[in-house]
Amino acid sequence: MFMTTQNEMLRCAPGRTDIALAANSGAYKAGIAAGAALGGLVLPLADVRGTFLVGGLLTVGARAVLLGGRLLRHGPESAA
């Protein structure tokens, strides 16, 4: 996934590769830190199964946001 987002960042900012690579790396590491922090907050409240459930729900939510953005950008005929 890291390489995919890196490729997209480079495509969006062709003249600023150094900034694009730094932004991609920073976002990747911020995501890891945010996931660890959220897991640390949920684990004592909901045990291990609850933590996996929250992670799964966040994944479904992220997929919905990505799909919604694609629908808004291209229309419903190219969402598949």
DSSP file (Angstrom, degrees, kcal/mol; ACC not computed):
  #  RESIDUE AA STRUCTURE BP1 BP2  ACC     N-H-->O    O-->H-N    N-H-->O    O-->H-N    TCO  KAPPA ALPHA  PHI   PSI    X-CA   Y-CA   Z-CA
    1    1 A M     >        0   0    0      0, 0.0     4,-2.3     0, 0.0     5,-0.3   0.000 360.0 360.0 360.0 -36.2    0.0    0.0    0.0
    2    2 A F  H  >  +     0   0    0      1,-0.2     4,-2.2     2,-0.2     5,-0.1   0.918 360.0  47.7 -59.8 -44.0    2.9    2.4    0.8
    3    3 A M  H  > S+     0   0    0      2,-0.2     4,-2.4     1,-0.2    -1,-0.2   0.853 109.6  53.9 -68.0 -34.0    4.2    2.1   -2.8
    4    4 A T  H  > S+     0   0    0      2,-0.2     4,-2.0     1,-0.2    -2,-0.2   0.938 111.9  43.1 -65.3 -47.0    0.8    2.7   -4.3
    5    5 A T  H  X S+     0   0    0     -4,-2.3     4,-2.5     1,-0.2    -2,-0.2   0.870 112.5  54.3 -67.6 -34.8    0.2    5.9   -2.4
    6    6 A Q  H  X S+     0   0    0     -4,-2.2     4,-2.3    -5,-0.3    -2,-0.2   0.924 107.9  49.6 -63.2 -43.8    3.8    7.0   -3.1
    7    7 A N  H  X S+     0   0    0     -4,-2.4     4,-1.8     1,-0.2    -2,-0.2   0.904 111.8  48.6 -61.3 -42.0    3.2    6.5   -6.8
    8    8 A E  H  X S+     0   0    0     -4,-2.0     4,-2.1     2,-0.2    -1,-0.2   0.889 109.9  51.7 -66.9 -39.4    0.0    8.5   -6.7
    9    9 A M  H  X S+     0   0    0     -4,-2.5     4,-1.6     1,-0.2    -2,-0.2   0.908 110.1  49.0 -63.4 -41.4    1.7   11.3   -4.7
   10   10 A L  H  < S+     0   0    0     -4,-2.3    -1,-0.2     1,-0.2    -2,-0.2   0.857 110.5  51.2 -67.0 -34.1    4.4   11.5   -7.3
   11   11 A R  H  < S+     0   0    0     -4,-1.8    -1,-0.2     1,-0.2    -2,-0.2   0.875 111.7  47.0 -69.5 -36.6    1.9   11.6  -10.1
   12   12 A C  H  < S+     0   0    0     -4,-2.1    -2,-0.2     1,-0.3    -1,-0.2   0.765 123.4  32.4 -76.7 -25.6    0.0   14.4   -8.4
   13   13 A A    ><  +     0   0    0     -4,-1.6     3,-1.1    -5,-0.2    -1,-0.3  -0.578  67.4 162.5-130.4  69.7    3.1   16.5   -7.7
   14   14 A P  T 3  S+     0   0    0      0, 0.0     3,-0.4     0, 0.0    -1,-0.1   0.801  77.9  45.0 -65.2 -29.4    5.6   15.8  -10.6
   15   15 A G  T 3  S+     0   0    0      1,-0.2     3,-0.2     2,-0.1    -5,-0.0   0.528 112.4  52.6 -90.2  -4.6    7.8   18.9   -9.9
   16   16 A R    <>  +     0   0    0     -3,-1.1     4,-2.5    -6,-0.2    -1,-0.2  -0.407  59.2 147.7-126.7  54.9    8.0   18.4   -6.2
   17   17 A T  H  > S+     0   0    0     -3,-0.4     4,-2.6     1,-0.2     5,-0.2   0.861  72.2  55.0 -63.3 -36.5    9.1   14.8   -5.7
   18   18 A D  H  > S+     0   0    0      1,-0.2     4,-1.9     2,-0.2    -1,-0.2   0.916 112.4  42.4 -64.3 -41.8   11.0   15.5   -2.5
   19   19 A I  H  > S+     0   0    0      2,-0.2     4,-2.7     1,-0.2    -2,-0.2   0.896 113.8  52.6 -70.3 -39.7    8.0   17.1   -0.8
   20   20 A A  H  X S+     0   0    0     -4,-2.5     4,-2.3    -7,-0.2    -2,-0.2   0.915 111.1  46.4 -62.8 -42.9    5.6   14.3   -2.2
   21   21 A L  H  X S+     0   0    0     -4,-2.6     4,-2.3     2,-0.2    -1,-0.2   0.891 113.6  48.6 -67.6 -39.0    7.9   11.6   -0.8
   22   22 A A  H  X S+     0   0    0     -4,-1.9     4,-2.6    -5,-0.2    -2,-0.2   0.909 111.9  49.2 -66.5 -41.3    8.2   13.3    2.6
   23   23 A A  H  X S+     0   0    0     -4,-2.7     4,-2.6     2,-0.2     5,-0.2   0.910 111.5  49.3 -64.8 -41.2    4.4   13.8    2.8
   24   24 A N  H  X S+     0   0    0     -4,-2.3     4,-2.2     2,-0.2    -2,-0.2   0.926 113.0  46.3 -63.6 -44.7    3.7   10.2    1.9
   25   25 A S  H  X S+     0   0    0     -4,-2.3     4,-2.3     1,-0.2     5,-0.2   0.911 113.6  49.1 -64.6 -42.1    6.2    8.9    4.5
   26   26 A G  H  X S+     0   0    0     -4,-2.6     4,-2.4     1,-0.2    -2,-0.2   0.907 111.5  48.4 -64.1 -42.2    4.8   11.3    7.2
   27   27 A A  H  X S+     0   0    0     -4,-2.6     4,-2.2     2,-0.2    -1,-0.2   0.896 111.0  51.6 -65.4 -39.9    1.2   10.3    6.5
   28   28 A Y  H  X S+     0   0    0     -4,-2.2     4,-1.8    -5,-0.2    -2,-0.2   0.933 113.6  43.0 -61.6 -47.0    2.2    6.6    6.6
   29   29 A K  H  X S+     0   0    0     -4,-2.3     4,-2.3     1,-0.2    -2,-0.2   0.855 111.8  53.8 -70.9 -34.6    3.9    6.9   10.0
   30   30 A A  H  X S+     0   0    0     -4,-2.4     4,-2.7    -5,-0.2    -1,-0.2   0.881 107.6  52.4 -65.3 -36.8    1.1    9.2   11.3
   31   31 A G  H  X S+     0   0    0     -4,-2.2     4,-2.4     2,-0.2    -2,-0.2   0.903 109.2  48.7 -64.5 -41.3   -1.4    6.4   10.4
   32   32 A I  H  X S+     0   0    0     -4,-1.8     4,-2.2     2,-0.2    -2,-0.2   0.930 113.7  46.7 -62.7 -45.1    0.6    3.8   12.3
   33   33 A A  H  X S+     0   0    0     -4,-2.3     4,-2.4     2,-0.2    -2,-0.2   0.907 112.7  49.1 -64.9 -41.8    0.8    6.1   15.3
   34   34 A A  H  X S+     0   0    0     -4,-2.7     4,-2.7     1,-0.2     5,-0.2   0.902 111.4  50.0 -65.7 -40.4   -2.9    6.9   15.2
   35   35 A G  H  X S+     0   0    0     -4,-2.4     4,-2.5     2,-0.2    -1,-0.2   0.901 111.9  47.6 -64.2 -40.8   -3.8    3.2   14.9
   36   36 A A  H  X S+     0   0    0     -4,-2.2     4,-2.2     2,-0.2    -2,-0.2   0.898 113.0  48.7 -66.9 -39.9   -1.6    2.3   17.8
   37   37 A A  H  X S+     0   0    0     -4,-2.4     4,-1.6     2,-0.2    -2,-0.2   0.932 113.2  46.4 -65.9 -44.9   -3.0    5.1   19.9
   38   38 A L  H  X S+     0   0    0     -4,-2.7     4,-2.5     1,-0.2     5,-0.2   0.919 112.7  50.3 -64.1 -42.9   -6.6    4.2   19.1
   39   39 A G  H  X S+     0   0    0     -4,-2.5     4,-2.5     1,-0.2    -1,-0.2   0.888 108.3  53.4 -61.1 -38.7   -5.9    0.5   19.8
   40   40 A G  H  < S+     0   0    0     -4,-2.2    -1,-0.2     1,-0.2    -2,-0.2   0.815 112.1  45.2 -65.5 -30.6   -4.4    1.5   23.1
   41   41 A L  H  < S+     0   0    0     -4,-1.6     4,-0.5    -3,-0.2    -2,-0.2   0.863 117.7  42.2 -78.8 -37.0   -7.5    3.4   24.0
   42   42 A V  H >X S+     0   0    0     -4,-2.5     4,-2.8     1,-0.2     3,-0.7   0.855 100.2  71.1 -79.5 -35.7   -9.9    0.7   22.9
   43   43 A L  H 3X S+     0   0    0     -4,-2.5     4,-1.8     1,-0.3    -1,-0.2   0.882  99.3  44.5 -54.8 -48.2   -8.1   -2.4   24.3
   44   44 A P  H 34 S+     0   0    0      0, 0.0    -1,-0.3     0, 0.0    -2,-0.1   0.802 119.9  43.7 -68.4 -23.9   -8.8   -1.8   28.0
   45   45 A L  H <4 S+     0   0    0     -3,-0.7    -2,-0.2    -4,-0.5    -3,-0.1   0.843 130.7  17.4 -86.4 -35.8  -12.4   -0.9   27.3
   46   46 A A  H  X S-     0   0    0     -4,-2.8     4,-1.3     1,-0.2    -3,-0.2   0.348  95.1-131.1-125.2   5.3  -13.4   -3.6   24.8
   47   47 A D  H  X  -     0   0    0     -4,-1.8     4,-1.7    -5,-0.4    -1,-0.2  -0.032  51.1 -53.6  65.5-175.7  -10.8   -6.4   25.1
   48   48 A V  H  > S+     0   0    0      1,-0.2     4,-2.1     2,-0.2     5,-0.2   0.894 136.4  52.1 -66.8 -42.4   -9.0   -7.9   22.1
   49   49 A R  H  > S+     0   0    0      1,-0.2     4,-2.1     2,-0.2    -1,-0.2   0.904 110.0  49.5 -62.6 -40.5  -12.2   -8.9   20.2
   50   50 A G  H  X S+     0   0    0     -4,-1.3     4,-2.5     2,-0.2    -1,-0.2   0.861 107.6  54.6 -65.6 -36.1  -13.6   -5.4   20.5
   51   51 A T  H  X S+     0   0    0     -4,-1.7     4,-2.2     2,-0.2    -1,-0.2   0.911 109.4  47.0 -64.6 -42.1  -10.3   -3.9   19.3
   52   52 A F  H  X S+     0   0    0     -4,-2.1     4,-2.4     2,-0.2    -2,-0.2   0.878 110.9  53.0 -66.2 -36.3  -10.5   -6.0   16.1
   53   53 A L  H  X S+     0   0    0     -4,-2.1     4,-2.5     2,-0.2    -2,-0.2   0.921 109.0  48.3 -63.9 -44.0  -14.1   -5.0   15.7
   54   54 A V  H  X S+     0   0    0     -4,-2.5     4,-2.4     2,-0.2    -2,-0.2   0.914 111.5  50.7 -62.7 -42.4  -13.2   -1.3   15.9
   55   55 A G  H  X S+     0   0    0     -4,-2.2     4,-2.0     1,-0.2    -2,-0.2   0.905 111.0  48.6 -61.3 -41.6  -10.4   -1.9   13.4
   56   56 A G  H  X S+     0   0    0     -4,-2.4     4,-2.4     2,-0.2    -2,-0.2   0.899 110.8  50.1 -65.2 -41.0  -12.8   -3.6   11.0
   57   57 A L  H  X S+     0   0    0     -4,-2.5     4,-2.4     1,-0.2    -2,-0.2   0.888 109.7  51.0 -65.3 -38.7  -15.4   -0.9   11.3
   58   58 A L  H  X S+     0   0    0     -4,-2.4     4,-2.5     2,-0.2    -1,-0.2   0.887 109.5  51.2 -64.4 -37.7  -12.7    1.7   10.6
   59   59 A T  H  X S+     0   0    0     -4,-2.0     4,-2.3     2,-0.2    -2,-0.2   0.922 110.6  47.7 -64.6 -44.5  -11.7   -0.2    7.5
   60   60 A V  H  X S+     0   0    0     -4,-2.4     4,-2.1     1,-0.2    -2,-0.2   0.907 112.7  50.1 -62.3 -41.6  -15.3   -0.4    6.2
   61   61 A G  H  X S+     0   0    0     -4,-2.4     4,-2.2     2,-0.2    -2,-0.2   0.901 109.8  49.7 -63.9 -41.5  -15.7    3.3    6.9
   62   62 A A  H  X S+     0   0    0     -4,-2.5     4,-2.5     1,-0.2    -1,-0.2   0.903 110.2  51.0 -64.0 -40.6  -12.5    4.2    5.0
   63   63 A R  H  X S+     0   0    0     -4,-2.3     4,-2.7     1,-0.2     5,-0.2   0.895 109.0  51.5 -63.3 -39.4  -13.6    2.0    2.1
   64   64 A A  H  X S+     0   0    0     -4,-2.1     4,-2.6     2,-0.2    -2,-0.2   0.899 110.0  49.3 -64.5 -40.3  -17.0    3.9    2.0
   65   65 A V  H  X S+     0   0    0     -4,-2.2     4,-2.3     2,-0.2    -2,-0.2   0.927 113.0  46.8 -64.7 -44.6  -15.2    7.2    2.0
   66   66 A L  H  X S+     0   0    0     -4,-2.5     4,-2.0     2,-0.2    -2,-0.2   0.919 114.6  46.3 -63.6 -43.7  -12.9    6.2   -0.9
   67   67 A L  H  X S+     0   0    0     -4,-2.7     4,-2.5     2,-0.2    -2,-0.2   0.904 111.6  52.2 -66.0 -40.7  -15.8    4.7   -2.9
   68   68 A G  H  X S+     0   0    0     -4,-2.6     4,-2.4     1,-0.2    -2,-0.2   0.901 109.1  50.0 -62.0 -41.1  -17.9    7.8   -2.2
   69   69 A G  H  X S+     0   0    0     -4,-2.3     4,-1.9     2,-0.2    -1,-0.2   0.887 110.5  49.9 -63.7 -39.0  -15.1   10.1   -3.5
   70   70 A R  H  X S+     0   0    0     -4,-2.0     4,-2.6     2,-0.2     5,-0.4   0.900 110.4  50.0 -66.8 -40.4  -14.8    8.0   -6.6
   71   71 A L  H  X S+     0   0    0     -4,-2.5     4,-2.1     1,-0.2    -2,-0.2   0.908 111.8  48.0 -64.1 -41.5  -18.6    8.2   -7.2
   72   72 A L  H  < S+     0   0    0     -4,-2.4    -1,-0.2     1,-0.2    -2,-0.2   0.858 116.4  43.9 -67.0 -34.3  -18.6   11.9   -6.8
   73   73 A R  H  < S+     0   0    0     -4,-1.9    -2,-0.2    -5,-0.2    -1,-0.2   0.889 131.4  16.6 -78.8 -40.7  -15.6   12.3   -9.1
   74   74 A H  H  < S-     0   0    0     -4,-2.6     3,-0.2     1,-0.2    -3,-0.2   0.583 102.8-114.6-113.4 -13.1  -16.6   10.0  -11.9
   75   75 A G    ><  -     0   0    0     -4,-2.1     3,-1.1    -5,-0.4    -1,-0.2  -0.158  41.9 -69.6  92.3 165.1  -20.3    9.3  -11.5
   76   76 A P  G >  S+     0   0    0      0, 0.0     3,-1.1     0, 0.0     4,-0.2   0.715 120.5  70.3 -69.9 -21.2  -22.0    6.0  -10.7
   77   77 A E  G 3  S+     0   0    0      1,-0.2     3,-0.2    -3,-0.2    -2,-0.1   0.730 102.8  42.4 -71.8 -19.1  -21.2    4.2  -14.0
   78   78 A S  G <  S+     0   0    0     -3,-1.1    -1,-0.2     1,-0.1    -3,-0.1   0.132  83.5  99.5-111.1  21.4  -17.4    3.9  -13.3
   79   79 A A    <         0   0    0     -3,-1.1    -1,-0.1     1,-0.2    -2,-0.1   0.660 360.0 360.0 -80.9 -15.6  -17.7    2.9   -9.6
   80   80 A A              0   0    0     -3,-0.2    -1,-0.2    -4,-0.2    -2,-0.1   0.482 360.0 360.0 -74.3 360.0  -17.1   -0.8  -10.3
